[in-house]
Amino acid sequence: MAVLLFCIPAMVSASQLFPPEIPVLFYGGAKINNNLAPVNTIISIIAKDSNWEIASSTIKNIGRYFIEIPCKNYVGEDIVFNLDNFASGQNKCPDVMVIPSVNFDLSVEYKQEEQEELKEQEEYKNIGSSIIFPPTPCIKAVYDEWQETCVNNRQYRNIISMIPNNCLMTAEQKAQTKRKCGLTDTDGEIKALGIEYYADGSLIRGSDMKVYLIEKQVKRHIANIKALEKFTGQEIFNVSDEITDFYPTGLKICVEYQNGDLIRGKDMRIYVIKNNKKRYINLEELQKYAGRKIYNASNQVLNQY
């Protein structure tokens, strides 16, 4: 009598078919504004290419962090470490089978107002997403016309656009959204649609091809090539005359004297220009320059060297 034998396969669990991923352990010190990061500080890890959050945790011990990062799908890719949503370091996701743990210190510095600005931007995040808006300062802002009505003796205007997108407005840029009621165009304000506002440190150029530095919201003409060399590599924004007229005019920036020239200030101290900087010379050293012309210079010019 034949006996039929049936082999019943054993049940295989999902965990056996798809074993859990082994994360890479990152650990190290954590500082905010040169102070040890406090307990419960949020740490988030962003895959740089996709801008997706792949891990998050909080600091359990003051000034130290430990976080497990699933690097399986991101081996070799750059990842950004954020402390309280501020970028504090960048590293690469390693292969856990080769490098199971990484000692990597984090550090970030930011101003209190930047943190407040970042919190305001939370409403712009997509619901349920983990996209982080980096605290990049706005290069420029474009404003609408002033509203005709006054609220608490203030006029307001909206912002049409900011460059780059999702940037953080500077204190000066925010201040340009309101003014006291009763001001007119002659009071230093322009009521034109689309006025662009440039942050301090920007270089702008009007139709007359003059290059200006925006400093404390005043435009300073960079009067010669020698002075412009200090800004080599910085972008110059071509703007309309309406924009250049918007900014009050300040002192010129110029390099009037060459290396080796002698200049004398109102205090009668004499300097020699070396490497485009002034250096005081005493009477004994001045004898080496016998016969050389000494140029009288204002304090404003002296301060440029």
MOZI-V369409 format. One line per field, one symbol per residue. ss: DSSP state (@ for helix, = for strand, . for the rest). phi: phi as a letter, one per 20 degrees, with the letter a starting at -180 (. if undefined). burial: b if it has 16 or more other C-alpha atoms within 10 Angstrom, else e. Layout:
ss=???
phi=???
burial=???
This chain:
ss=.............@@@@......=========..==.....======....=======..=..======..@@@=..======..========.......===..===...@@@@@@@@@@@@@............=..====.......=..===..=====....=..@@@@@..===....@@@.......====....===.....=====..=====..@@@@@@@....===..@@@@@@.==...=........===.....=====..====..@@@@@@@....===..@@@@...
phi=.fdeddeefffdfffffcgffeeeedbqebcclmdffffmffdcddfffemdfdabacfecgmcccbedfegecgnefcdeddlmdgcrbbdfefffdcfbcebedbbcbegfffffffffgfefffnecfdeffefffbcddeffffedclmcdcbeefbccffmeeffffffffebbffnfcgfenddedfnfeddfgnfdccefemfdcdeclmcedfeebffffffdgnefdeecfffffffefedffdbdeddgnfdccefemfdcdeclmcecfceffffffdgnefdeecffffgfed
burial=eeeeeeeeeeeeeeeeeeeeeebbbbbebbbbeeeebbeebbbbbbbbeeeebebeebbebbbbbbbbbbbbebeeebbbbbbbbbbbbbeebbbbeeeebeeebbbbeeeeebeeebeebeeeeeeeeeebbebebbbbbbbbbbeeeeeeeebbbebeebbeebbbbbeebeebbebeeeeeeeeeebeeeebbbbbbbbbbbbeeeebbbbbebbbbbbbeebbbeeeeeeeeeeeeeebbebbeebebbbbebeeebbbbbeeeebbbbeebebeeeeeeeeeeeeeeeeeebeeebbeee
